[in-house]
Amino acid sequence: MTDQARRAESFADLHKKGDPVILFNIWDAGSAAAVRDAGAQAIATGSAPVAMAQGFADGQKIPLEVALDNAKRIVNAVDLPVSLDFEGAYAQDPAGIAENVSRALDCGVVGFNFEDQIIGGEGLYPVVEQATRIEAMRRACEAASVPVFINARTDIFLKAPADTHDDAMLDEAIARAAAFEAAGASGFFAPGLKDEALIERLCAATALPVNIIALPGTPETPRLAALGVARVSYGPVPYRRMIAWLTEQAQDVMKSAD
């Protein structure tokens, strides 16, 4: 077994319902090293922070080559499992997805976030089509002999205000989780979901480890653990806090120079 395959297995083992792995999302090798030194068990990029740190907008606006070079630098900087927020894998068709996944695996990553929203378009992929896309990702991982953790993301909740989230939306999410699991997904990511009852129901309805993002208004980690969550990530929050701090510090310096 290769070191990459071992890291992939180790990363998967961190996902336990009721005892969530904490992924404080980073954007480059330096931020990855800082989070590692803070005691992280694994490293995860966030697509928005990675893009913004390089001067691009989120939504696959950062060129694939730049994103992959950044991922490789992160992997080389830390001796921890690294998960890549791969958005839509920079492709719509299964062949393109498989090719790009293979390129990303060459960088040493052991996990992917994979979205069901149509990047550059409107809405979400139909569940059957997204399942086919996940199957293509899984086949590429198997061809590389790496048991990659595919964190299948649904944007059902992120695209709607939190106060509109209801049982019908959750039913749709549960149906997608089932289809994605059958297609080869390792986990289910529901960014934007904050309601405790809905989170608990989702965790109970799927065998997949559920990932919740710690956006403002989301229950604290101990409560998420009690609800059955297996992964808590932070998305763009660390980067935005860092930029706010940097801006404040720069403003103070500029004012003191007047």
ChimeraX commands (.cxc) that place a marker at each C-alpha (Angstrom):
marker #1 position 0.00,0.00,0.00 radius 0.5
marker #1 position 1.32,3.44,-0.90 radius 0.5
marker #1 position 1.69,6.28,1.59 radius 0.5
marker #1 position -1.13,8.11,-0.23 radius 0.5
marker #1 position -3.44,5.12,0.18 radius 0.5
marker #1 position -2.56,4.89,3.88 radius 0.5
marker #1 position -3.31,8.57,4.37 radius 0.5
marker #1 position -6.63,8.07,2.58 radius 0.5
marker #1 position -7.58,5.25,4.94 radius 0.5
marker #1 position -6.48,7.31,7.93 radius 0.5
marker #1 position -8.58,10.25,6.73 radius 0.5
marker #1 position -11.67,8.10,6.29 radius 0.5
marker #1 position -11.22,6.65,9.78 radius 0.5
marker #1 position -11.46,10.16,11.28 radius 0.5
marker #1 position -15.12,10.42,10.25 radius 0.5
marker #1 position -17.17,9.11,13.17 radius 0.5
marker #1 position -20.81,9.94,13.79 radius 0.5
marker #1 position -21.03,11.67,17.13 radius 0.5
marker #1 position -17.28,12.36,17.25 radius 0.5
marker #1 position -16.68,14.68,14.30 radius 0.5
marker #1 position -13.35,15.42,12.72 radius 0.5
marker #1 position -12.66,19.17,12.69 radius 0.5
marker #1 position -11.42,20.64,9.43 radius 0.5
marker #1 position -10.35,24.26,9.77 radius 0.5
marker #1 position -10.16,25.05,6.08 radius 0.5
marker #1 position -6.96,26.52,4.65 radius 0.5
marker #1 position -5.87,28.05,1.36 radius 0.5
marker #1 position -2.11,27.58,0.88 radius 0.5
marker #1 position 0.95,25.80,2.25 radius 0.5
marker #1 position 1.56,28.41,4.95 radius 0.5
marker #1 position -1.97,28.32,6.34 radius 0.5
marker #1 position -1.89,24.51,6.16 radius 0.5
marker #1 position 1.27,24.44,8.27 radius 0.5
marker #1 position -0.29,26.80,10.82 radius 0.5
marker #1 position -3.38,24.61,11.19 radius 0.5
marker #1 position -1.18,21.51,11.42 radius 0.5
marker #1 position 0.83,23.13,14.20 radius 0.5
marker #1 position -2.43,23.88,16.01 radius 0.5
marker #1 position -3.02,20.14,16.30 radius 0.5
marker #1 position -5.17,19.31,13.29 radius 0.5
marker #1 position -5.57,15.66,12.34 radius 0.5
marker #1 position -6.15,16.47,8.69 radius 0.5
marker #1 position -6.06,19.40,6.29 radius 0.5
marker #1 position -8.81,20.57,3.96 radius 0.5
marker #1 position -8.79,23.36,1.42 radius 0.5
marker #1 position -11.76,25.61,0.79 radius 0.5
marker #1 position -12.42,26.56,-2.82 radius 0.5
marker #1 position -13.36,30.15,-2.01 radius 0.5
marker #1 position -10.31,30.87,0.18 radius 0.5
marker #1 position -7.95,29.24,-2.32 radius 0.5
marker #1 position -9.39,31.31,-5.16 radius 0.5
marker #1 position -9.53,34.59,-3.24 radius 0.5
marker #1 position -5.98,34.20,-1.92 radius 0.5
marker #1 position -4.83,34.03,-5.55 radius 0.5
marker #1 position -6.96,36.95,-6.71 radius 0.5
marker #1 position -9.83,34.98,-8.25 radius 0.5
marker #1 position -13.52,34.62,-7.48 radius 0.5
marker #1 position -14.99,31.33,-6.28 radius 0.5
marker #1 position -16.75,29.01,-8.71 radius 0.5
marker #1 position -13.86,27.44,-10.64 radius 0.5
marker #1 position -12.56,30.87,-11.66 radius 0.5
marker #1 position -9.06,29.96,-10.51 radius 0.5
marker #1 position -7.39,28.02,-13.36 radius 0.5
marker #1 position -7.21,24.28,-12.78 radius 0.5
marker #1 position -3.44,24.26,-13.19 radius 0.5
marker #1 position -3.04,26.92,-10.50 radius 0.5
marker #1 position -5.41,25.10,-8.15 radius 0.5
marker #1 position -3.56,21.80,-8.60 radius 0.5
marker #1 position -0.14,23.40,-8.13 radius 0.5
marker #1 position -1.43,24.93,-4.91 radius 0.5
marker #1 position -2.76,21.54,-3.77 radius 0.5
marker #1 position 0.60,19.90,-4.44 radius 0.5
marker #1 position 2.41,22.57,-2.42 radius 0.5
marker #1 position 0.03,21.97,0.48 radius 0.5
marker #1 position 0.51,18.20,0.37 radius 0.5
marker #1 position 4.29,18.64,0.34 radius 0.5
marker #1 position 4.17,21.08,3.26 radius 0.5
marker #1 position 2.31,18.91,5.77 radius 0.5
marker #1 position 2.56,15.24,6.73 radius 0.5
marker #1 position -1.20,14.91,7.11 radius 0.5
marker #1 position -4.09,13.76,4.93 radius 0.5
marker #1 position -5.15,16.57,2.60 radius 0.5
marker #1 position -8.66,16.92,1.18 radius 0.5
marker #1 position -9.20,19.11,-1.87 radius 0.5
marker #1 position -12.33,21.19,-2.38 radius 0.5
marker #1 position -12.65,20.33,-6.07 radius 0.5
marker #1 position -15.98,22.11,-6.64 radius 0.5
marker #1 position -17.40,20.42,-9.80 radius 0.5
marker #1 position -14.07,18.84,-10.81 radius 0.5
marker #1 position -13.79,21.43,-13.60 radius 0.5
marker #1 position -15.87,19.25,-15.93 radius 0.5
marker #1 position -19.45,18.25,-16.63 radius 0.5
marker #1 position -18.98,14.96,-18.46 radius 0.5
marker #1 position -17.74,11.79,-16.71 radius 0.5
marker #1 position -14.64,11.51,-18.91 radius 0.5
marker #1 position -13.53,15.03,-18.05 radius 0.5
marker #1 position -14.18,14.43,-14.36 radius 0.5
marker #1 position -12.11,11.25,-14.39 radius 0.5
marker #1 position -9.22,12.98,-16.14 radius 0.5
marker #1 position -9.15,15.90,-13.72 radius 0.5
marker #1 position -9.49,13.64,-10.68 radius 0.5
marker #1 position -6.49,11.64,-11.88 radius 0.5
marker #1 position -4.48,14.85,-12.18 radius 0.5
marker #1 position -5.49,15.89,-8.67 radius 0.5
marker #1 position -4.53,12.50,-7.25 radius 0.5
marker #1 position -1.09,12.93,-8.77 radius 0.5
marker #1 position -0.74,15.90,-6.38 radius 0.5
marker #1 position -1.16,13.56,-3.39 radius 0.5
marker #1 position -4.59,14.52,-2.11 radius 0.5
marker #1 position -6.73,11.85,-0.44 radius 0.5
marker #1 position -10.15,13.49,-0.37 radius 0.5
marker #1 position -12.47,15.57,-2.53 radius 0.5
marker #1 position -15.43,17.83,-1.95 radius 0.5
marker #1 position -17.65,17.40,-5.00 radius 0.5
marker #1 position -20.64,19.69,-5.60 radius 0.5
marker #1 position -24.01,18.98,-7.18 radius 0.5
marker #1 position -24.65,22.57,-8.23 radius 0.5
marker #1 position -24.16,23.44,-11.90 radius 0.5
marker #1 position -21.17,25.74,-11.71 radius 0.5
marker #1 position -21.54,28.53,-14.23 radius 0.5
marker #1 position -25.18,27.60,-14.71 radius 0.5
marker #1 position -28.38,27.43,-12.72 radius 0.5
marker #1 position -29.65,24.98,-10.14 radius 0.5
marker #1 position -28.45,21.49,-9.30 radius 0.5
marker #1 position -27.65,18.51,-11.47 radius 0.5
marker #1 position -30.52,16.01,-11.58 radius 0.5
marker #1 position -29.82,13.35,-8.99 radius 0.5
marker #1 position -29.23,10.59,-11.55 radius 0.5
marker #1 position -26.78,12.73,-13.51 radius 0.5
marker #1 position -24.89,13.75,-10.39 radius 0.5
marker #1 position -24.70,10.12,-9.30 radius 0.5
marker #1 position -23.13,9.29,-12.67 radius 0.5
marker #1 position -20.58,12.05,-12.10 radius 0.5
marker #1 position -19.74,10.63,-8.68 radius 0.5
marker #1 position -19.33,7.18,-10.23 radius 0.5
marker #1 position -16.78,8.64,-12.65 radius 0.5
marker #1 position -14.87,10.18,-9.77 radius 0.5
marker #1 position -14.88,6.89,-7.86 radius 0.5
marker #1 position -13.68,4.91,-10.89 radius 0.5
marker #1 position -10.75,7.30,-11.33 radius 0.5
marker #1 position -9.83,6.88,-7.67 radius 0.5
marker #1 position -10.02,3.10,-7.95 radius 0.5
marker #1 position -7.85,3.19,-11.06 radius 0.5
marker #1 position -5.22,5.03,-9.01 radius 0.5
marker #1 position -5.58,2.48,-6.16 radius 0.5
marker #1 position -6.36,5.24,-3.67 radius 0.5
marker #1 position -9.43,4.81,-1.39 radius 0.5
marker #1 position -10.28,8.49,-1.65 radius 0.5
marker #1 position -12.91,10.04,0.63 radius 0.5
marker #1 position -15.48,11.58,-1.71 radius 0.5
marker #1 position -17.48,14.14,0.24 radius 0.5
marker #1 position -20.57,14.52,-1.93 radius 0.5
marker #1 position -22.00,17.99,-1.43 radius 0.5
marker #1 position -25.55,19.13,-2.02 radius 0.5
marker #1 position -26.33,22.82,-2.37 radius 0.5
marker #1 position -30.02,22.45,-1.59 radius 0.5
marker #1 position -29.70,24.37,1.68 radius 0.5
marker #1 position -26.94,26.81,0.80 radius 0.5
marker #1 position -29.02,28.22,-2.05 radius 0.5
marker #1 position -31.98,29.00,0.22 radius 0.5
marker #1 position -32.29,31.19,3.33 radius 0.5
marker #1 position -32.01,29.18,6.54 radius 0.5
marker #1 position -35.51,30.16,7.67 radius 0.5
marker #1 position -36.98,28.47,4.58 radius 0.5
marker #1 position -35.37,25.08,5.18 radius 0.5
marker #1 position -38.11,22.50,5.70 radius 0.5
marker #1 position -38.92,18.79,5.67 radius 0.5
marker #1 position -39.47,18.75,1.91 radius 0.5
marker #1 position -35.97,20.05,1.30 radius 0.5
marker #1 position -34.59,17.53,3.74 radius 0.5
marker #1 position -36.43,14.72,1.98 radius 0.5
marker #1 position -34.74,15.76,-1.25 radius 0.5
marker #1 position -31.36,15.84,0.50 radius 0.5
marker #1 position -31.91,12.36,1.94 radius 0.5
marker #1 position -32.80,11.04,-1.51 radius 0.5
marker #1 position -29.63,12.54,-2.92 radius 0.5
marker #1 position -27.56,11.08,-0.09 radius 0.5
marker #1 position -28.89,7.62,-0.88 radius 0.5
marker #1 position -28.16,7.96,-4.59 radius 0.5
marker #1 position -24.72,9.41,-3.97 radius 0.5
marker #1 position -23.84,6.63,-1.54 radius 0.5
marker #1 position -24.83,4.01,-4.12 radius 0.5
marker #1 position -22.65,5.82,-6.66 radius 0.5
marker #1 position -19.57,5.60,-4.45 radius 0.5
marker #1 position -19.64,8.66,-2.19 radius 0.5
marker #1 position -17.91,8.36,1.19 radius 0.5
marker #1 position -19.65,11.24,2.96 radius 0.5
marker #1 position -22.50,13.71,2.54 radius 0.5
marker #1 position -21.98,17.47,2.86 radius 0.5
marker #1 position -24.96,19.75,3.51 radius 0.5
marker #1 position -23.55,23.29,3.72 radius 0.5
marker #1 position -25.96,25.92,4.99 radius 0.5
marker #1 position -28.04,23.51,7.06 radius 0.5
marker #1 position -28.36,24.91,10.60 radius 0.5
marker #1 position -31.63,23.65,12.05 radius 0.5
marker #1 position -30.93,21.08,14.77 radius 0.5
marker #1 position -33.96,18.91,14.07 radius 0.5
marker #1 position -33.17,18.73,10.36 radius 0.5
marker #1 position -29.51,17.98,11.01 radius 0.5
marker #1 position -30.41,15.19,13.41 radius 0.5
marker #1 position -32.89,13.70,10.96 radius 0.5
marker #1 position -30.35,13.80,8.13 radius 0.5
marker #1 position -27.69,12.09,10.23 radius 0.5
marker #1 position -30.14,9.35,11.20 radius 0.5
marker #1 position -31.39,8.85,7.64 radius 0.5
marker #1 position -28.06,8.14,5.96 radius 0.5
marker #1 position -25.22,5.77,6.72 radius 0.5
marker #1 position -22.82,8.31,5.22 radius 0.5
marker #1 position -20.85,10.54,7.60 radius 0.5
marker #1 position -22.55,13.95,7.51 radius 0.5
marker #1 position -20.52,17.16,7.14 radius 0.5
marker #1 position -21.91,20.45,8.46 radius 0.5
marker #1 position -20.15,23.77,7.95 radius 0.5
marker #1 position -19.71,26.03,10.98 radius 0.5
marker #1 position -21.20,29.19,9.55 radius 0.5
marker #1 position -22.60,31.87,11.87 radius 0.5
marker #1 position -25.79,30.60,13.46 radius 0.5
marker #1 position -24.84,26.93,13.22 radius 0.5
marker #1 position -24.95,24.91,16.47 radius 0.5
marker #1 position -21.62,24.60,18.29 radius 0.5
marker #1 position -19.49,21.52,17.67 radius 0.5
marker #1 position -20.50,19.63,20.86 radius 0.5
marker #1 position -24.15,20.01,19.87 radius 0.5
marker #1 position -23.43,18.93,16.30 radius 0.5
marker #1 position -21.68,15.87,17.69 radius 0.5
marker #1 position -24.74,15.03,19.79 radius 0.5
marker #1 position -26.89,15.30,16.67 radius 0.5
marker #1 position -24.75,12.70,14.90 radius 0.5
marker #1 position -22.51,14.86,12.72 radius 0.5
marker #1 position -19.21,13.24,11.67 radius 0.5
marker #1 position -17.37,16.18,10.13 radius 0.5
marker #1 position -17.34,19.89,10.93 radius 0.5
marker #1 position -15.65,22.20,8.46 radius 0.5
marker #1 position -15.24,25.96,8.37 radius 0.5
marker #1 position -15.21,26.83,4.68 radius 0.5
marker #1 position -14.35,30.49,4.02 radius 0.5
marker #1 position -14.72,31.56,7.66 radius 0.5
marker #1 position -10.99,31.35,8.64 radius 0.5
marker #1 position -9.88,33.24,5.54 radius 0.5
marker #1 position -12.48,35.97,6.02 radius 0.5
marker #1 position -11.49,36.39,9.67 radius 0.5
marker #1 position -7.82,36.59,8.69 radius 0.5
marker #1 position -8.52,39.17,5.99 radius 0.5
marker #1 position -10.63,41.23,8.41 radius 0.5
marker #1 position -7.78,41.17,10.94 radius 0.5
marker #1 position -5.21,42.07,8.27 radius 0.5
marker #1 position -7.34,44.95,7.04 radius 0.5
marker #1 position -7.81,46.27,10.56 radius 0.5
marker #1 position -4.09,46.07,11.31 radius 0.5
marker #1 position -3.22,47.82,8.05 radius 0.5
marker #1 position -5.75,50.56,8.74 radius 0.5
marker #1 position -4.27,51.12,12.18 radius 0.5
marker #1 position -0.78,51.44,10.71 radius 0.5
marker #1 position -1.94,53.82,8.01 radius 0.5
marker #1 position -3.77,56.00,10.53 radius 0.5
marker #1 position -0.76,56.13,12.83 radius 0.5
marker #1 position 1.38,57.33,9.91 radius 0.5
marker #1 position -0.89,60.33,9.24 radius 0.5
marker link #1:1,2 radius 0.2
marker link #1:2,3 radius 0.2
marker link #1:3,4 radius 0.2
marker link #1:4,5 radius 0.2
marker link #1:5,6 radius 0.2
marker link #1:6,7 radius 0.2
marker link #1:7,8 radius 0.2
marker link #1:8,9 radius 0.2
marker link #1:9,10 radius 0.2
marker link #1:10,11 radius 0.2
marker link #1:11,12 radius 0.2
marker link #1:12,13 radius 0.2
marker link #1:13,14 radius 0.2
marker link #1:14,15 radius 0.2
marker link #1:15,16 radius 0.2
marker link #1:16,17 radius 0.2
marker link #1:17,18 radius 0.2
marker link #1:18,19 radius 0.2
marker link #1:19,20 radius 0.2
marker link #1:20,21 radius 0.2
marker link #1:21,22 radius 0.2
marker link #1:22,23 radius 0.2
marker link #1:23,24 radius 0.2
marker link #1:24,25 radius 0.2
marker link #1:25,26 radius 0.2
marker link #1:26,27 radius 0.2
marker link #1:27,28 radius 0.2
marker link #1:28,29 radius 0.2
marker link #1:29,30 radius 0.2
marker link #1:30,31 radius 0.2
marker link #1:31,32 radius 0.2
marker link #1:32,33 radius 0.2
marker link #1:33,34 radius 0.2
marker link #1:34,35 radius 0.2
marker link #1:35,36 radius 0.2
marker link #1:36,37 radius 0.2
marker link #1:37,38 radius 0.2
marker link #1:38,39 radius 0.2
marker link #1:39,40 radius 0.2
marker link #1:40,41 radius 0.2
marker link #1:41,42 radius 0.2
marker link #1:42,43 radius 0.2
marker link #1:43,44 radius 0.2
marker link #1:44,45 radius 0.2
marker link #1:45,46 radius 0.2
marker link #1:46,47 radius 0.2
marker link #1:47,48 radius 0.2
marker link #1:48,49 radius 0.2
marker link #1:49,50 radius 0.2
marker link #1:50,51 radius 0.2
marker link #1:51,52 radius 0.2
marker link #1:52,53 radius 0.2
marker link #1:53,54 radius 0.2
marker link #1:54,55 radius 0.2
marker link #1:55,56 radius 0.2
marker link #1:56,57 radius 0.2
marker link #1:57,58 radius 0.2
marker link #1:58,59 radius 0.2
marker link #1:59,60 radius 0.2
marker link #1:60,61 radius 0.2
marker link #1:61,62 radius 0.2
marker link #1:62,63 radius 0.2
marker link #1:63,64 radius 0.2
marker link #1:64,65 radius 0.2
marker link #1:65,66 radius 0.2
marker link #1:66,67 radius 0.2
marker link #1:67,68 radius 0.2
marker link #1:68,69 radius 0.2
marker link #1:69,70 radius 0.2
marker link #1:70,71 radius 0.2
marker link #1:71,72 radius 0.2
marker link #1:72,73 radius 0.2
marker link #1:73,74 radius 0.2
marker link #1:74,75 radius 0.2
marker link #1:75,76 radius 0.2
marker link #1:76,77 radius 0.2
marker link #1:77,78 radius 0.2
marker link #1:78,79 radius 0.2
marker link #1:79,80 radius 0.2
marker link #1:80,81 radius 0.2
marker link #1:81,82 radius 0.2
marker link #1:82,83 radius 0.2
marker link #1:83,84 radius 0.2
marker link #1:84,85 radius 0.2
marker link #1:85,86 radius 0.2
marker link #1:86,87 radius 0.2
marker link #1:87,88 radius 0.2
marker link #1:88,89 radius 0.2
marker link #1:89,90 radius 0.2
marker link #1:90,91 radius 0.2
marker link #1:91,92 radius 0.2
marker link #1:92,93 radius 0.2
marker link #1:93,94 radius 0.2
marker link #1:94,95 radius 0.2
marker link #1:95,96 radius 0.2
marker link #1:96,97 radius 0.2
marker link #1:97,98 radius 0.2
marker link #1:98,99 radius 0.2
marker link #1:99,100 radius 0.2
marker link #1:100,101 radius 0.2
marker link #1:101,102 radius 0.2
marker link #1:102,103 radius 0.2
marker link #1:103,104 radius 0.2
marker link #1:104,105 radius 0.2
marker link #1:105,106 radius 0.2
marker link #1:106,107 radius 0.2
marker link #1:107,108 radius 0.2
marker link #1:108,109 radius 0.2
marker link #1:109,110 radius 0.2
marker link #1:110,111 radius 0.2
marker link #1:111,112 radius 0.2
marker link #1:112,113 radius 0.2
marker link #1:113,114 radius 0.2
marker link #1:114,115 radius 0.2
marker link #1:115,116 radius 0.2
marker link #1:116,117 radius 0.2
marker link #1:117,118 radius 0.2
marker link #1:118,119 radius 0.2
marker link #1:119,120 radius 0.2
marker link #1:120,121 radius 0.2
marker link #1:121,122 radius 0.2
marker link #1:122,123 radius 0.2
marker link #1:123,124 radius 0.2
marker link #1:124,125 radius 0.2
marker link #1:125,126 radius 0.2
marker link #1:126,127 radius 0.2
marker link #1:127,128 radius 0.2
marker link #1:128,129 radius 0.2
marker link #1:129,130 radius 0.2
marker link #1:130,131 radius 0.2
marker link #1:131,132 radius 0.2
marker link #1:132,133 radius 0.2
marker link #1:133,134 radius 0.2
marker link #1:134,135 radius 0.2
marker link #1:135,136 radius 0.2
marker link #1:136,137 radius 0.2
marker link #1:137,138 radius 0.2
marker link #1:138,139 radius 0.2
marker link #1:139,140 radius 0.2
marker link #1:140,141 radius 0.2
marker link #1:141,142 radius 0.2
marker link #1:142,143 radius 0.2
marker link #1:143,144 radius 0.2
marker link #1:144,145 radius 0.2
marker link #1:145,146 radius 0.2
marker link #1:146,147 radius 0.2
marker link #1:147,148 radius 0.2
marker link #1:148,149 radius 0.2
marker link #1:149,150 radius 0.2
marker link #1:150,151 radius 0.2
marker link #1:151,152 radius 0.2
marker link #1:152,153 radius 0.2
marker link #1:153,154 radius 0.2
marker link #1:154,155 radius 0.2
marker link #1:155,156 radius 0.2
marker link #1:156,157 radius 0.2
marker link #1:157,158 radius 0.2
marker link #1:158,159 radius 0.2
marker link #1:159,160 radius 0.2
marker link #1:160,161 radius 0.2
marker link #1:161,162 radius 0.2
marker link #1:162,163 radius 0.2
marker link #1:163,164 radius 0.2
marker link #1:164,165 radius 0.2
marker link #1:165,166 radius 0.2
marker link #1:166,167 radius 0.2
marker link #1:167,168 radius 0.2
marker link #1:168,169 radius 0.2
marker link #1:169,170 radius 0.2
marker link #1:170,171 radius 0.2
marker link #1:171,172 radius 0.2
marker link #1:172,173 radius 0.2
marker link #1:173,174 radius 0.2
marker link #1:174,175 radius 0.2
marker link #1:175,176 radius 0.2
marker link #1:176,177 radius 0.2
marker link #1:177,178 radius 0.2
marker link #1:178,179 radius 0.2
marker link #1:179,180 radius 0.2
marker link #1:180,181 radius 0.2
marker link #1:181,182 radius 0.2
marker link #1:182,183 radius 0.2
marker link #1:183,184 radius 0.2
marker link #1:184,185 radius 0.2
marker link #1:185,186 radius 0.2
marker link #1:186,187 radius 0.2
marker link #1:187,188 radius 0.2
marker link #1:188,189 radius 0.2
marker link #1:189,190 radius 0.2
marker link #1:190,191 radius 0.2
marker link #1:191,192 radius 0.2
marker link #1:192,193 radius 0.2
marker link #1:193,194 radius 0.2
marker link #1:194,195 radius 0.2
marker link #1:195,196 radius 0.2
marker link #1:196,197 radius 0.2
marker link #1:197,198 radius 0.2
marker link #1:198,199 radius 0.2
marker link #1:199,200 radius 0.2
marker link #1:200,201 radius 0.2
marker link #1:201,202 radius 0.2
marker link #1:202,203 radius 0.2
marker link #1:203,204 radius 0.2
marker link #1:204,205 radius 0.2
marker link #1:205,206 radius 0.2
marker link #1:206,207 radius 0.2
marker link #1:207,208 radius 0.2
marker link #1:208,209 radius 0.2
marker link #1:209,210 radius 0.2
marker link #1:210,211 radius 0.2
marker link #1:211,212 radius 0.2
marker link #1:212,213 radius 0.2
marker link #1:213,214 radius 0.2
marker link #1:214,215 radius 0.2
marker link #1:215,216 radius 0.2
marker link #1:216,217 radius 0.2
marker link #1:217,218 radius 0.2
marker link #1:218,219 radius 0.2
marker link #1:219,220 radius 0.2
marker link #1:220,221 radius 0.2
marker link #1:221,222 radius 0.2
marker link #1:222,223 radius 0.2
marker link #1:223,224 radius 0.2
marker link #1:224,225 radius 0.2
marker link #1:225,226 radius 0.2
marker link #1:226,227 radius 0.2
marker link #1:227,228 radius 0.2
marker link #1:228,229 radius 0.2
marker link #1:229,230 radius 0.2
marker link #1:230,231 radius 0.2
marker link #1:231,232 radius 0.2
marker link #1:232,233 radius 0.2
marker link #1:233,234 radius 0.2
marker link #1:234,235 radius 0.2
marker link #1:235,236 radius 0.2
marker link #1:236,237 radius 0.2
marker link #1:237,238 radius 0.2
marker link #1:238,239 radius 0.2
marker link #1:239,240 radius 0.2
marker link #1:240,241 radius 0.2
marker link #1:241,242 radius 0.2
marker link #1:242,243 radius 0.2
marker link #1:243,244 radius 0.2
marker link #1:244,245 radius 0.2
marker link #1:245,246 radius 0.2
marker link #1:246,247 radius 0.2
marker link #1:247,248 radius 0.2
marker link #1:248,249 radius 0.2
marker link #1:249,250 radius 0.2
marker link #1:250,251 radius 0.2
marker link #1:251,252 radius 0.2
marker link #1:252,253 radius 0.2
marker link #1:253,254 radius 0.2
marker link #1:254,255 radius 0.2
marker link #1:255,256 radius 0.2
marker link #1:256,257 radius 0.2
marker link #1:257,258 radius 0.2
view
